[in-house]
Amino acid sequence: MKKIASVVMMSALLGLSSSVLAGDVGAGKAKAASCAGCHGAAGVSNNPLWPNLAGQQVGYMVKQMKAFRDGTRNDPMMSPMAKPLSDADIDNLAAYYNSL
């Protein structure tokens, strides 16, 4: 019985943490205006040089955007675009693109 209670408590805590960390889709959509030139208005690029972002996994997108911002991943176009983004901006963009 004690083990079941522990599992239930852990599940509740994990659910809470994921909702706290979730980005704001509406704020992400507003922030994505500057991304549309390369990645498309709906997150689908018309150019094979730039990846589609629509439906991208949140964790992957957050990791990559932070890497561009922090300089651990470099690209002449993406790095300057990501540099001014806050953690909240990145979470919001990831939530928005994941929702498409």
ZAZA-661462 format. One record per residue: z, x, y negated of N, C-alpha, C, O in turn; residue number from 0. Coordinates in Angstrom, 2 decimals. Atoms other than C-alpha are relative to their C-alpha. Last residue first. Example, Ala and Ser with C-alpha at 12.3 -4.5 7.8 and 13.67 -1.06 7.14 Angstrom:
! ZAZA-661462
((-0.06; -0.82; 1.19); (7.14; 13.67; 1.06); (0.73; -0.77; -1.09); (0.90; -0.26; -2.20); 1)
((0.00; 0.89; 1.19); (7.80; 12.30; 4.50); (0.00; 0.90; -1.20); (0.66; 1.94; -1.18); 0)
! end
This chain:
! ZAZA-661462
((1.41; 0.42; 0.04); (-34.83; 1.17; -22.96); (-0.63; -0.05; 1.39); (-1.80; -0.38; 1.52); 99)
((0.13; 1.47; -0.03); (-31.03; 1.16; -22.68); (-1.45; -0.47; 0.05); (-1.71; -1.64; 0.34); 98)
((-0.30; 0.49; -1.34); (-30.87; 4.85; -21.73); (-0.22; -1.50; 0.12); (-0.56; -2.00; 1.20); 97)
((1.16; -0.33; -0.87); (-32.65; 5.70; -24.97); (0.25; -0.45; 1.43); (-0.69; -0.87; 2.11); 96)
((1.19; 0.75; 0.40); (-30.01; 3.83; -27.01); (-1.17; 0.28; 0.96); (-1.77; -0.65; 1.50); 95)
((-0.20; 1.41; -0.39); (-27.00; 5.17; -25.12); (-1.24; -0.82; -0.32); (-1.67; -1.66; 0.48); 94)
((0.09; 0.07; -1.46); (-28.30; 8.76; -25.40); (0.17; -1.45; 0.48); (-0.54; -1.89; 1.39); 93)
((1.40; -0.17; -0.38); (-28.93; 8.32; -29.12); (-0.18; -0.12; 1.51); (-1.11; -0.77; 1.98); 92)
((0.72; 1.21; 0.39); (-25.42; 6.94; -29.62); (-1.48; 0.07; 0.36); (-2.05; -0.90; 0.87); 91)
((-0.41; 1.08; -0.90); (-23.76; 9.73; -27.66); (-0.77; -1.28; -0.29); (-1.21; -1.98; 0.63); 90)
((0.60; -0.30; -1.30); (-25.79; 12.31; -29.61); (0.37; -1.08; 1.02); (-0.49; -1.52; 1.77); 89)
((1.45; 0.22; 0.11); (-24.88; 10.77; -32.95); (-0.67; 0.18; 1.35); (-1.49; -0.63; 1.76); 88)
((0.21; 1.45; 0.01); (-21.21; 10.60; -31.89); (-1.48; -0.34; -0.11); (-1.96; -1.26; 0.56); 87)
((-0.18; 0.48; -1.37); (-21.23; 14.30; -30.95); (-0.25; -1.50; 0.07); (-0.87; -1.98; 1.02); 86)
((-1.41; -0.02; -0.43); (-22.63; 15.02; -34.41); (0.06; -0.41; 1.47); (-0.93; -0.88; 2.03); 85)
((-0.56; 1.15; -0.72); (-26.30; 15.81; -34.98); (1.47; 0.21; 0.37); (1.85; 1.28; 0.85); 84)
((-0.95; 0.78; 0.82); (-27.24; 18.32; -37.71); (0.69; -1.16; 0.73); (1.50; -1.86; 0.13); 83)
((-1.06; -0.76; 0.69); (-28.68; 20.95; -35.29); (0.97; -0.88; -0.80); (2.18; -0.67; -0.70); 82)
((-1.31; 0.26; -0.60); (-30.60; 18.53; -33.07); (1.15; 0.63; -0.77); (2.29; 0.18; -0.66); 81)
((-0.25; 1.45; 0.04); (-33.78; 18.36; -35.17); (1.42; -0.32; 0.50); (2.07; -1.22; -0.02); 80)
((-0.34; 0.40; 1.38); (-33.69; 22.13; -35.84); (0.29; -1.50; -0.12); (1.08; -1.90; -0.98); 79)
((-1.24; -0.63; 0.45); (-33.42; 22.83; -32.07); (0.34; -0.37; -1.44); (1.49; -0.74; -1.71); 78)
((-1.20; 0.77; -0.30); (-36.06; 20.30; -31.07); (1.28; 0.60; -0.57); (2.15; -0.13; -1.04); 77)
((0.01; 1.33; 0.62); (-39.14; 21.75; -32.77); (1.33; -0.73; 0.19); (1.85; -1.34; -0.75); 76)
((0.28; -0.07; 1.44); (-38.86; 25.50; -32.18); (-0.02; -1.35; -0.70); (0.18; -1.42; -1.91); 75)
((1.36; 0.49; 0.12); (-37.13; 24.96; -28.82); (-0.29; -0.03; -1.49); (0.53; -0.52; -2.27); 74)
((0.77; -0.16; 1.23); (-33.93; 26.65; -27.79); (-1.41; -0.54; 0.12); (-2.09; -0.35; 1.14); 73)
((1.39; 0.32; -0.36); (-31.27; 25.76; -25.26); (-0.78; 0.03; -1.30); (-0.37; -0.58; -2.29); 72)
((0.08; -0.50; -1.37); (-27.82; 27.36; -25.64); (-1.34; -0.37; 0.64); (-1.71; 0.17; 1.68); 71)
((0.78; -1.22; -0.16); (-28.26; 26.96; -29.40); (-0.05; 0.58; 1.40); (-0.60; 1.66; 1.59); 70)
((-0.90; -1.14; -0.03); (-25.46; 24.47; -30.07); (-0.72; 1.34; 0.23); (-0.10; 2.40; 0.15); 69)
((-0.81; -0.10; 1.22); (-27.75; 21.65; -31.16); (0.80; 1.30; -0.06); (0.87; 1.94; -1.11); 68)
((0.90; -0.26; 1.13); (-30.33; 22.19; -28.42); (0.80; 0.22; -1.28); (0.53; 1.15; -2.04); 67)
((0.53; -1.35; -0.22); (-27.58; 22.46; -25.79); (-0.98; 0.39; -1.11); (-0.95; 1.52; -1.59); 66)
((-1.05; -0.93; 0.44); (-25.85; 19.39; -27.25); (-0.46; 1.44; 0.18); (-0.13; 2.30; -0.64); 65)
((-0.06; 0.05; 1.46); (-29.11; 17.45; -26.93); (1.07; 0.94; -0.54); (0.85; 1.60; -1.56); 64)
((1.16; -0.69; 0.57); (-29.57; 18.62; -23.33); (0.03; 0.01; -1.53); (-0.28; 1.02; -2.15); 63)
((-0.06; -1.43; -0.30); (-26.06; 17.70; -22.18); (-1.15; 0.76; -0.67); (-0.93; 1.81; -1.26); 62)
((-1.09; -0.57; 0.80); (-26.09; 14.32; -23.94); (0.05; 1.52; 0.21); (0.15; 2.27; -0.75); 61)
((0.46; -0.06; 1.39); (-29.50; 13.51; -22.43); (1.07; 0.63; -0.90); (0.76; 1.46; -1.75); 60)
((1.04; -1.02; 0.12); (-28.40; 14.41; -18.92); (-0.42; 0.16; -1.45); (-0.54; 1.28; -1.96); 59)
((-0.61; -1.32; -0.17); (-25.18; 12.43; -19.18); (-1.00; 1.13; -0.17); (-0.69; 2.14; -0.80); 58)
((-0.85; -0.34; 1.15); (-26.92; 9.34; -20.59); (0.54; 1.43; 0.12); (0.41; 2.21; -0.82); 57)
((-1.42; 0.06; -0.34); (-29.68; 9.17; -17.96); (0.83; 0.54; -1.16); (0.50; 1.57; -1.75); 56)
((-0.62; -1.28; -0.37); (-33.11; 8.69; -19.55); (1.49; -0.18; 0.29); (2.16; -0.99; -0.37); 55)
((-0.62; 0.08; -1.32); (-34.43; 5.13; -19.51); (0.67; 1.28; 0.45); (1.17; 1.36; 1.58); 54)
((-0.38; 1.35; -0.44); (-36.78; 5.74; -22.43); (0.55; 0.05; 1.42); (-0.07; 0.60; 2.33); 53)
((-1.46; 0.11; 0.04); (-36.78; 9.42; -23.40); (0.49; -1.36; 0.48); (1.66; -1.50; 0.81); 52)
((-0.45; 1.36; 0.24); (-40.35; 10.29; -22.49); (1.52; 0.00; 0.02); (2.14; 0.69; 0.83); 51)
((-0.44; 0.90; -1.08); (-40.96; 14.00; -22.71); (0.29; -1.42; -0.48); (0.62; -1.66; -1.64); 50)
((-1.33; 0.51; 0.31); (-43.04; 15.78; -25.35); (0.43; -1.01; 1.05); (-0.34; -1.91; 1.39); 49)
((-0.87; -1.11; 0.38); (-46.02; 18.01; -24.50); (1.44; -0.44; -0.22); (2.36; 0.37; -0.11); 48)
((-0.66; -0.58; -1.17); (-47.70; 15.16; -22.60); (0.90; 1.20; -0.31); (1.67; 1.63; 0.55); 47)
((0.43; -1.38; -0.16); (-48.35; 13.38; -25.91); (0.73; 0.61; 1.19); (1.95; 0.55; 1.26); 46)
((1.45; 0.04; -0.21); (-48.19; 9.59; -26.24); (-0.57; 1.38; 0.27); (-1.76; 1.52; 0.56); 45)
((0.86; -0.89; 0.76); (-44.43; 9.70; -25.77); (-1.48; -0.20; 0.34); (-1.84; -0.46; 1.49); 44)
((1.08; -0.40; -0.90); (-42.44; 6.75; -24.49); (-1.02; 0.78; -0.82); (-1.69; 0.23; -1.70); 43)
((-0.44; -1.07; -0.89); (-39.08; 6.34; -26.22); (-1.03; 0.44; 1.02); (-0.70; 1.17; 1.96); 42)
((-0.81; 0.59; -1.07); (-39.94; 2.94; -27.68); (0.42; 1.06; 1.01); (0.75; 0.74; 2.15); 41)
((-0.88; 1.01; 0.59); (-41.22; 4.28; -31.02); (0.92; -0.64; 1.04); (2.05; -1.02; 0.72); 40)
((0.48; 1.38; 0.00); (-42.65; 7.36; -29.34); (1.03; -0.99; -0.50); (2.24; -0.78; -0.35); 39)
((-0.40; 0.64; -1.25); (-41.08; 10.72; -28.40); (-0.41; -1.46; 0.08); (-0.10; -2.13; 1.07); 38)
((0.38; -0.77; -1.19); (-42.83; 12.85; -31.03); (0.23; -0.79; 1.30); (-0.60; -0.75; 2.20); 37)
((1.24; -0.72; 0.25); (-42.84; 10.76; -34.19); (-0.50; 0.77; 1.21); (-1.71; 0.84; 1.45); 36)
((1.18; 0.78; -0.39); (-40.21; 8.42; -32.76); (-1.32; 0.74; -0.20); (-2.27; 0.49; 0.53); 35)
((0.46; -0.47; -1.30); (-37.36; 10.94; -32.91); (-1.37; -0.60; 0.37); (-2.11; -0.05; 1.18); 34)
((0.57; -1.34; 0.18); (-36.69; 10.50; -36.65); (-0.53; 0.58; 1.31); (-1.24; 1.59; 1.29); 33)
((1.21; 0.08; 0.82); (-36.26; 6.75; -36.18); (-0.66; 1.36; -0.16); (-1.89; 1.46; -0.15); 32)
((1.19; -0.41; -0.75); (-33.83; 7.42; -33.33); (-1.28; -0.07; -0.82); (-2.34; 0.36; -0.34); 31)
((0.11; -1.45; 0.06); (-30.77; 7.29; -35.63); (-1.31; 0.49; 0.62); (-1.81; 1.55; 0.26); 30)
((0.21; -0.37; 1.40); (-31.18; 3.54; -36.16); (-0.23; 1.50; -0.13); (-1.10; 1.93; -0.90); 29)
((1.34; 0.48; 0.37); (-31.61; 2.95; -32.43); (-0.32; 0.39; -1.44); (-1.43; 0.84; -1.74); 28)
((0.98; -0.92; -0.58); (-28.58; 5.11; -31.69); (-1.42; -0.38; -0.37); (-2.26; 0.48; -0.64); 27)
((-0.04; -1.20; 0.84); (-26.44; 3.09; -34.09); (-1.01; 1.03; 0.50); (-1.64; 1.74; -0.28); 26)
((0.55; 0.33; 1.32); (-27.50; -0.07; -32.31); (-0.05; 1.19; -0.93); (-1.04; 1.40; -1.63); 25)
((1.45; 0.15; -0.12); (-26.91; 1.42; -28.84); (-0.64; -0.28; -1.36); (-1.68; 0.30; -1.68); 24)
((0.38; 1.25; 0.64); (-23.39; 2.60; -29.70); (-1.52; -0.10; -0.03); (-2.18; 0.67; -0.73); 23)
((0.54; 0.01; 1.35); (-22.36; 5.38; -27.34); (-0.35; -1.41; -0.46); (-0.34; -2.36; 0.33); 22)
((1.33; 0.60; 0.14); (-20.11; 5.11; -24.31); (-0.42; 0.01; -1.46); (0.38; -0.23; -2.36); 21)
((0.99; -1.03; 0.26); (-17.18; 7.54; -24.15); (-1.40; -0.57; -0.24); (-2.29; 0.18; -0.65); 20)
((-0.39; -0.70; 1.22); (-14.52; 4.86; -24.52); (-1.07; 1.02; -0.37); (-1.35; 1.23; -1.55); 19)
((0.29; 0.88; 1.11); (-16.27; 2.68; -21.95); (0.36; 0.64; -1.33); (-0.29; 0.36; -2.34); 18)
((1.44; 0.10; 0.20); (-16.45; 5.55; -19.48); (-0.33; -0.94; -1.15); (-1.32; -0.72; -1.86); 17)
((0.52; -1.21; 0.61); (-12.77; 6.38; -19.97); (-1.50; -0.10; -0.22); (-2.00; 0.40; -1.23); 16)
((-0.40; -0.10; 1.40); (-11.66; 2.81; -19.40); (-0.62; 1.21; -0.66); (-1.13; 1.13; -1.77); 15)
((0.74; 1.02; 0.73); (-13.61; 2.45; -16.18); (0.30; 0.04; -1.47); (-0.60; -0.12; -2.29); 14)
((1.38; -0.47; 0.08); (-12.20; 5.73; -14.91); (-0.86; -0.99; -0.76); (-1.71; -0.59; -1.55); 13)
((0.05; -1.09; 0.98); (-8.69; 4.58; -15.75); (-1.41; 0.55; -0.17); (-1.83; 0.84; -1.28); 12)
((-0.19; 0.58; 1.33); (-9.16; 1.27; -13.95); (-0.08; 1.08; -1.07); (-0.70; 0.86; -2.12); 11)
((1.23; 0.72; 0.34); (-10.59; 3.00; -10.89); (0.09; -0.60; -1.40); (-0.88; -0.56; -2.16); 10)
((1.01; -1.01; 0.31); (-7.67; 5.42; -10.84); (-1.31; -0.66; -0.41); (-1.96; -0.21; -1.35); 9)
((-0.35; -0.60; 1.30); (-5.18; 2.56; -11.01); (-1.04; 1.02; -0.43); (-1.44; 1.04; -1.59); 8)
((0.24; 1.02; 1.02); (-6.90; 0.67; -8.18); (0.27; 0.57; -1.39); (-0.51; 0.35; -2.32); 7)
((1.45; 0.14; 0.11); (-7.02; 3.81; -6.03); (-0.35; -1.02; -1.09); (-1.27; -0.78; -1.88); 6)
((0.51; -1.21; 0.67); (-3.35; 4.53; -6.70); (-1.50; -0.09; -0.21); (-2.00; 0.29; -1.27); 5)
((-0.37; 0.09; 1.41); (-2.38; 0.94; -5.84); (-0.51; 1.19; -0.78); (-0.96; 1.04; -1.92); 4)
((0.88; 1.02; 0.58); (-4.34; 1.20; -2.58); (0.30; -0.15; -1.49); (-0.62; -0.25; -2.30); 3)
((1.31; -0.62; 0.14); (-2.52; 4.46; -1.72); (-0.98; -0.98; -0.65); (-1.78; -0.58; -1.50); 2)
((-0.09; -0.89; 1.16); (0.88; 2.85; -2.38); (-1.36; 0.65; -0.27); (-1.74; 0.84; -1.42); 1)
((0.00; 0.82; 1.19); (0.00; 0.00; 0.00); (0.00; 0.87; -1.25); (-0.69; 0.57; -2.22); 0)
! end
